[in-house]
Amino acid sequence: MSFLQDLLKLSVTRLANREKVELKSFIGEKPTVLFFIRRFGCPLCRYQVKDYSRIYDSVSKVANFVVISPEFLGHEEFTTNEYWPGETYIDEKKECYSTIGFKRYNPINVMGVLFDKQVKEMNAKAQAQGITGNMSGDKLATGGVIIVDKEGKNVLFEFKQKSAGDHCEPQRILDALKIDEKIEEGEGAGTCGTEACGL
C-alpha cells in the first residue's frame, strides 16, 4: 500500500505514560494490528473495541494489537470502563488518519448518521450490552483496521469505514492473521437513543 512507509514514519503517544512512540517501533518480531477508533466517547467505537477484546488474547500471541484514537478527550471514562485490555495510543495531530486516508464527514453530511441503518443496528447492540456514549469530541472522523506484516513492507489487511456504522467483524482479523479460531458475530438487541445514534 502506498501509504505504509509514510505511516511508519509517524509517531503516536502512549496513553498510559504520554511517551512518544514511532509506529515503526512495532515492526520486527510479529505483525501489527492497528485499530483506529473515531473517538473515545463514541458508543459505536466502544462497542467495536469491546467486540475486538474477545479476540485480544488470541491475536496478541501472534501480533501487536493496539487501539489508536485521534484525541485524548474522553480517555478517562474509556479507561475506567476497561473496554480494552491492551495498549491505547493517541494520534493527536490526526497524521495517521490523514496518511491512511480515512474518510471525514463535514458538518452537513454528518447529520445523515442519525438516519443510518448500520448505525442504528450497532447502537442497538451496544445498548443491549449496557454500552453508552457521549457527544464530546471530534464527531467527523471515521476509522478502521490496518494490519502490517512484521517486516513493515506490506499491508496484510485494510478496512476503512465508509460510515460510522461500518464494523470489521473480529473473524476477519483472525482470518487475516491465519489464526485457526472461529467466533460468533457480536450479538445484541435494543432500541436506538437519539444521542448515541448521532455518533
Backbone hydrogen bonds, N-H to C=O, Kabsch-Sander energy under -0.5 kcal/mol:
donor,donor_aa,acceptor,acceptor_aa,energy
4,L,1,M,-1.3
7,L,3,F,-2.4
8,L,4,L,-2.4
9,K,5,Q,-0.6
9,K,6,D,-0.7
10,L,7,L,-1.7
12,V,21,V,-2.9
13,T,90,I,-2.5
14,R,12,V,-0.5
14,R,19,E,-3.2
15,L,88,T,-2.7
17,N,14,R,-0.6
18,R,14,R,-2.3
21,V,12,V,-3.5
23,L,10,L,-2.7
24,K,8,L,-1.1
25,S,22,E,-1.9
26,F,23,L,-1.7
27,I,24,K,-1.0
28,G,150,K,-1.4
32,T,148,V,-2.4
33,V,64,N,-3.5
34,L,32,T,-0.6
34,L,146,I,-3.1
35,F,33,V,-0.6
35,F,66,V,-2.6
36,F,34,L,-0.7
36,F,144,G,-2.9
37,I,35,F,-0.6
37,I,68,I,-2.6
40,F,73,L,-0.6
42,C,39,R,-0.8
46,R,42,C,-2.3
47,Y,43,P,-2.0
48,Q,44,L,-2.4
49,V,45,C,-3.0
50,K,46,R,-2.4
51,D,47,Y,-2.3
52,Y,48,Q,-2.5
53,S,49,V,-1.7
54,R,50,K,-0.5
54,R,51,D,-1.1
55,I,52,Y,-1.7
56,Y,53,S,-0.6
59,V,55,I,-2.8
60,S,56,Y,-3.2
61,K,57,D,-0.6
61,K,58,S,-0.6
62,V,59,V,-1.7
63,A,59,V,-1.9
64,N,31,P,-2.8
66,V,33,V,-2.4
67,V,87,E,-1.9
68,I,35,F,-2.8
69,S,89,Y,-2.6
75,H,72,F,-2.2
78,F,74,G,-1.7
79,T,75,H,-2.7
80,T,76,E,-2.8
81,N,77,E,-2.1
82,E,79,T,-1.3
83,Y,78,F,-1.3
89,Y,67,V,-2.8
90,I,13,T,-2.4
91,D,69,S,-3.2
92,E,90,I,-0.7
94,K,91,D,-2.0
98,S,94,K,-2.0
99,T,95,E,-2.4
100,I,96,C,-2.5
101,G,97,Y,-1.5
102,F,97,Y,-2.1
105,Y,140,L,-3.4
110,V,106,N,-2.1
111,M,108,I,-1.3
112,G,109,N,-1.3
113,V,110,V,-1.7
114,L,111,M,-1.3
115,F,112,G,-1.5
116,D,113,V,-1.1
120,K,116,D,-2.1
121,E,117,K,-2.4
122,M,118,Q,-2.6
123,N,119,V,-2.6
124,A,120,K,-1.9
125,K,121,E,-1.7
126,A,122,M,-2.5
127,Q,123,N,-2.8
128,A,124,A,-2.0
129,Q,125,K,-0.9
129,Q,126,A,-0.8
130,G,127,Q,-1.7
131,I,126,A,-2.9
132,T,130,G,-0.6
134,N,41,G,-2.0
139,K,137,G,-0.8
142,T,103,K,-0.7
144,G,36,F,-1.7
145,V,159,F,-2.0
146,I,34,L,-2.4
147,I,157,F,-2.6
148,V,32,T,-2.7
148,V,146,I,-0.5
149,D,154,N,-2.5
152,G,149,D,-1.6
156,L,147,I,-2.5
156,L,154,N,-0.7
157,F,147,I,-1.3
159,F,145,V,-2.6
161,Q,143,G,-2.7
166,D,163,S,-1.7
169,E,167,H,-0.8
172,R,169,E,-1.7
173,I,169,E,-0.8
173,I,170,P,-0.7
174,L,170,P,-2.1
175,D,171,Q,-2.6
176,A,172,R,-2.1
177,L,173,I,-1.7
178,K,175,D,-1.3
179,I,174,L,-3.0
180,D,178,K,-0.6
181,E,179,I,-2.0
193,G,191,T,-0.7
197,C,193,G,-2.5
198,G,194,T,-1.3
199,L,196,A,-1.9
